[in-house]
Amino acid sequence: MTDVQGYARDCFRGVTSNRLGVELEFLVFDAMDPARPVPVARTEDALPPLPGGSKVTFEPGGQLELSAPPDVLPAAITKLTADVEAVRLALARAGLRLGNRGLDVLRPPVRQLTEPRYEAMDAFLGRPYGPAMMCSTASIQVNLDVGDDPRARWDRAHALGPVLVAAFANSPAGGWASGRQAVWSRLDPTRTAPVAQRLNGGGDLADDPGDDPADDWARYLLDARLMMVREGGACRPVLDGSAFRDFARAAGRPAGEADIAYHATTLFPPVRPRGWLEVRYLDAQGPAGWPVCVAVVHALVTDDQAAATALEAARPLAGRWTDAARLGLADSALRRCASVCFRAAAEALPRLGAGPRLVARVRAFASRHIESGRPPAADRMEEMFA
């Protein structure tokens, strides 16, 4: 489909600056009874006006999402910090608290939103992992401008993925440091695997960027299973295994531009291009912990000097997404690489406008979690058994 090729190329055409956009998801708990479900309406009623201008939405299980408008690094973090603190205080007054992890292990997944999109998604993804992903997971999404060299930033975001997954693993469950990633790994791989992969010598998947990321993205769009077809105000799930390239047969009509764009919103690779790059593989952190995660990702992908240092350490780890999610920093190679990456990020942040306080927080995180080999998931485990 030539329209798919055109759409894919447009996804790599965007702003060439270094703005940062952040989407924070939080599980919301009853402060007195964390195992009690929290209705969306209760959270919504407690929300205050947000001074930083973040958009408020909800995920299917009632997870709260704050989406900050794009800005340069210091301003983006300052504005979103103000919004998170305003929300935290308002929810506390209502007897609620923001979660500090990426996977809900206390409550069974119960979908609260009933829009046609979520009905079709539920039917397509299947149980138990579909409801778990939709209702029990929370993440940080870091949105980065494509810059002057979209291919370079695309490659960096993929190559650094495993080490960043390990460093910020924050959802211990079932023997995984990132139980959230474990859930995602069990969903339809045609929409959750990295966009370009190959089998390495050991038989494991390894990232293998092609010569043109837009071509890789076009193939991914065509080969991914078609999740749903919109018909009027309804969404009909497609359950026969059809790929998007089979759209005409599955839908009874040719795919239009709107169908291509909508199909792309149902794909969840670790990095997704949309005129900017969505880094989607990070576990949610607590209300106070997310700025370090955002700052490190931004520095390593956008600063050329930091990226060169980090990539030299990370290249041998390409494709180790599963090891990173399961082992976290208990893997010595991932831990050593993370140490190099955090030093490079801390050195780069002043060049990107970050102040001494943010740099100090990055260094403190590295001292507490990276050098000790204890990602945030280790703290969550201690809380569970305290």
C-alpha positions in Angstrom: 0.0 0.0 0.0 1.6 3.2 -1.1 -0.4 5.2 1.4 1.2 3.2 4.2 4.6 4.1 2.9 3.7 7.8 2.8 2.2 7.6 6.3 5.3 5.9 7.6 7.6 8.6 6.1 5.5 11.4 7.7 6.0 9.8 11.1 9.7 10.7 10.8 9.1 14.2 9.7 8.7 16.6 12.7 10.2 19.3 14.7 14.0 19.4 14.6 14.5 21.0 18.1 15.1 19.3 21.4 11.7 19.6 23.1 10.5 17.1 25.6 7.0 15.8 26.1 6.2 13.5 29.0 3.1 11.3 29.7 3.0 9.9 33.3 0.6 7.1 34.2 -0.2 6.4 37.9 -2.1 3.7 39.5 -4.5 5.2 42.1 -5.0 3.6 45.5 -7.4 4.2 48.4 -5.0 5.4 51.1 -6.7 3.3 53.9 -7.4 0.2 51.9 -5.0 -0.2 48.9 -6.8 -3.4 47.8 -10.0 -1.5 47.3 -10.9 -0.5 43.7 -11.0 3.3 43.1 -13.7 4.4 40.6 -12.6 6.9 38.0 -15.3 9.3 39.1 -13.8 9.4 42.6 -10.3 10.3 41.2 -11.8 12.8 38.7 -13.8 14.6 41.4 -10.7 15.1 43.5 -8.5 16.6 40.8 -7.5 20.3 41.1 -6.7 22.8 38.3 -3.2 22.1 37.0 -0.8 25.0 37.0 1.5 23.4 34.4 -1.2 22.8 31.8 -1.0 19.0 31.7 -3.9 17.2 30.1 -5.7 14.6 32.3 -6.9 11.3 30.8 -7.6 7.9 32.2 -6.5 4.4 31.1 -9.1 1.6 31.0 -8.5 0.4 34.5 -8.7 3.8 36.0 -5.0 4.7 35.9 -4.5 8.5 35.9 -2.5 9.9 33.0 -0.9 13.4 33.0 0.3 14.5 29.6 2.5 17.6 29.7 2.8 19.9 26.7 6.2 19.8 25.0 8.9 22.2 26.1 12.6 22.3 26.6 14.0 20.1 29.4 14.0 22.4 32.4 10.7 23.9 31.8 9.0 20.6 30.9 10.1 19.0 34.2 9.3 22.1 36.3 5.8 22.4 34.9 5.0 18.7 35.2 6.4 18.6 38.7 4.0 21.3 39.7 1.1 19.4 38.2 2.0 16.1 39.9 2.4 17.8 43.3 -1.0 19.5 42.9 -2.6 16.2 42.0 -0.8 14.4 44.9 -2.0 16.8 47.5 -5.6 17.0 46.2 -5.9 13.2 46.1 -4.5 12.9 49.6 -7.2 15.2 50.8 -9.7 12.9 49.2 -8.2 9.8 50.9 -6.4 8.7 47.7 -2.7 8.3 46.8 -0.7 8.0 43.6 1.0 4.6 43.1 4.8 4.3 43.0 5.1 1.2 40.8 4.4 0.0 37.2 2.1 -3.0 38.0 -0.8 -3.4 40.3 -0.3 -6.6 42.3 -3.0 -5.9 44.9 -6.2 -5.7 42.8 -7.5 -7.9 40.0 -7.8 -6.1 36.6 -11.3 -4.5 36.2 -12.0 -2.4 33.2 -13.8 0.8 34.0 -13.9 2.5 30.6 -16.4 1.1 28.1 -15.7 3.0 24.9 -16.0 0.9 21.7 -12.2 1.0 21.2 -11.6 -0.6 24.6 -14.4 -3.2 24.0 -12.7 -4.3 20.8 -9.2 -4.2 22.3 -10.4 -6.4 25.2 -11.9 -9.0 22.8 -8.7 -9.0 20.6 -6.0 -9.2 23.2 -7.6 -12.1 25.2 -7.1 -13.1 28.8 -5.4 -13.0 31.2 -2.8 -10.6 29.7 -5.1 -8.3 27.8 -7.0 -7.1 30.9 -3.8 -7.0 32.9 -2.1 -4.7 30.4 -5.2 -2.5 30.0 -6.1 -2.2 33.7 -3.1 -3.0 35.9 0.0 -1.5 34.3 1.4 2.0 34.4 4.3 3.5 32.5 6.3 6.7 31.7 6.3 7.7 28.1 9.0 10.1 27.0 8.3 12.0 23.7 11.3 13.4 21.9 11.6 15.6 18.8 13.1 13.7 15.8 15.9 16.3 15.6 18.1 16.9 12.6 18.9 13.2 12.2 15.8 11.1 13.0 17.6 7.9 12.2 20.2 8.6 14.8 17.7 9.2 17.5 15.6 6.2 16.4 18.7 4.0 16.7 19.7 5.4 20.0 16.3 4.9 21.6 16.3 1.3 20.6 19.9 0.4 21.4 19.6 1.9 24.9 16.3 0.3 25.6 17.4 -2.8 27.4 19.7 -1.0 29.8 17.1 1.7 30.5 14.4 -1.0 31.1 16.8 -2.6 33.7 17.8 0.6 35.3 14.2 1.8 35.9 12.6 -1.6 36.5 9.9 -0.8 39.1 7.2 -3.6 39.0 8.5 -6.7 40.7 6.2 -9.7 40.1 6.5 -13.4 39.3 10.3 -13.3 39.4 10.6 -10.4 37.0 12.1 -7.0 38.0 9.6 -5.5 35.5 6.4 -7.4 35.8 4.8 -4.8 33.6 7.2 -5.8 30.7 6.4 -9.4 31.4 2.7 -8.7 30.8 3.5 -6.8 27.6 5.8 -9.6 26.4 2.9 -12.1 26.4 0.6 -10.0 24.1 0.4 -10.1 20.3 4.1 -9.7 19.2 3.2 -8.3 15.8 2.3 -5.1 17.7 4.6 -5.1 20.7 8.0 -6.3 19.4 10.6 -3.7 18.4 10.0 -2.4 14.9 13.2 -3.9 13.4 14.6 -7.2 14.8 16.5 -10.2 13.6 17.7 -13.5 15.2 21.2 -13.2 16.7 23.7 -16.0 16.8 22.2 -17.4 20.0 18.7 -17.6 18.6 17.4 -14.5 20.5 15.8 -11.5 19.0 18.3 -8.6 18.6 17.5 -5.1 17.4 18.6 -4.6 13.8 17.7 -1.2 12.4 17.5 -1.1 8.6 18.9 1.5 6.3 15.7 3.5 6.4 13.5 3.5 9.6 10.5 4.6 7.6 10.7 1.5 5.5 10.9 -0.6 8.6 7.9 1.2 10.1 5.9 0.7 6.9 6.6 -3.0 6.9 5.7 -3.2 10.6 2.4 -1.4 9.9 1.5 -3.8 7.1 2.5 -7.0 8.9 0.9 -6.2 12.3 -2.4 -7.9 12.9 -5.5 -5.8 12.4 -7.1 -5.3 15.8 -10.3 -3.6 14.8 -12.3 -2.0 12.0 -14.3 1.2 12.8 -17.8 1.0 11.5 -19.8 4.1 12.2 -19.5 4.7 16.0 -18.6 1.1 16.7 -15.3 -0.8 16.6 -15.5 -4.4 15.3 -12.7 -6.6 16.6 -10.9 -8.7 13.9 -10.2 -12.1 15.3 -9.2 -14.2 12.3 -5.5 -13.3 12.3 -5.7 -10.8 9.4 -2.8 -8.5 9.0 -3.3 -4.8 8.1 -2.2 -5.6 4.6 -5.4 -7.8 4.5 -7.6 -4.8 5.4 -9.7 -4.8 2.2 -10.7 -8.4 2.8 -11.3 -8.0 6.5 -13.2 -4.7 6.2 -14.9 -5.1 2.8 -13.4 -1.8 1.6 -10.0 -0.4 0.9 -8.0 1.2 3.8 -8.0 5.0 3.8 -5.6 7.4 5.4 -7.7 7.5 8.6 -7.6 3.7 8.8 -3.8 3.7 8.6 -3.5 6.4 11.3 -5.9 4.6 13.6 -4.2 1.2 13.1 -1.0 2.8 14.2 -2.6 3.8 17.5 -3.2 0.2 18.2 0.5 -0.8 17.8 2.6 -0.6 20.9 6.3 -1.2 20.0 8.9 0.0 22.5 9.6 3.0 20.3 6.9 4.4 18.1 7.3 7.2 15.6 4.5 9.8 15.3 6.3 12.9 14.0 8.2 12.6 17.2 9.6 9.5 18.9 7.6 7.9 21.7 9.8 6.0 24.1 7.3 3.6 25.6 9.3 0.9 27.5 9.7 2.5 31.0 8.0 1.4 34.2 6.1 4.1 36.0 8.0 5.6 38.9 6.6 7.3 42.1 5.4 10.9 42.2 8.9 12.1 43.2 11.0 9.6 41.1 9.9 10.2 37.5 12.1 13.3 36.7 15.3 11.3 36.9 13.9 8.7 34.4 12.8 11.5 32.0 16.1 13.4 32.3 18.3 10.4 31.7 16.4 9.2 28.6 16.3 12.7 27.1 20.0 13.3 27.7 21.1 9.9 26.2 19.0 10.2 23.1 19.4 13.9 22.2 22.9 14.8 23.4 25.4 13.6 20.8 28.3 13.3 23.2 26.3 11.4 25.8 24.8 9.1 23.1 28.2 8.2 21.7 29.5 7.1 25.2 26.3 5.3 26.0 26.1 3.5 22.7 29.6 2.2 22.9 28.7 0.5 26.1 25.2 -0.6 25.0 25.9 -2.1 21.6 26.8 -5.6 22.9 23.4 -5.7 24.8 21.2 -4.9 21.8 18.1 -7.0 21.9 18.3 -8.1 25.5 14.9 -6.8 26.3 13.7 -9.9 28.1 16.8 -10.3 30.2 16.5 -6.6 31.2 12.9 -7.0 32.3 13.4 -10.3 34.1 16.8 -9.6 35.8 17.1 -5.9 36.0 20.4 -4.8 37.3 21.2 -8.2 38.8 22.7 -8.9 35.3 26.3 -7.6 35.7 26.6 -6.5 32.0 23.5 -4.4 32.2 24.6 -2.9 35.5 28.0 -1.9 34.1 26.4 -0.4 31.1 23.9 1.5 33.2 26.7 3.0 35.3 28.4 4.3 32.1 25.0 5.7 30.8 24.2 7.5 34.0 27.6 9.2 34.2 27.2 10.3 30.6 23.7 11.6 31.2 24.7 13.5 34.3 27.6 15.2 32.3 25.2 16.0 29.5 22.3 17.5 31.5 24.0 20.9 32.1 24.5 21.2 28.3 20.7 20.7 27.9 19.9 23.4 30.4 19.3 21.3 33.5 20.2 22.9 36.9 22.4 21.5 39.6 19.4 20.1 41.6 18.3 17.8 38.7 21.9 16.7 38.0 22.3 15.9 41.7 19.1 13.8 41.7 20.5 11.8 38.7 23.7 11.2 40.5 21.9 10.2 43.7 19.7 7.7 41.8 22.8 6.2 40.3 24.5 5.9 43.7 21.5 4.3 45.3 20.2 2.1 42.5 22.8 1.6 39.7 26.0 1.2 41.6 24.3 -1.2 44.1 22.6 -3.2 41.4 19.2 -2.5 43.0 16.7 -0.9 40.6 13.6 0.7 42.1 12.0 -2.8 41.9 14.1 -3.8 44.9 12.5 -1.1 47.0 9.1 -2.2 46.0 10.0 -5.8 47.1 11.0 -4.6 50.5 7.7 -2.7 50.8 5.8 -5.8 50.0 7.4 -7.8 52.7 7.8 -5.0 55.4 
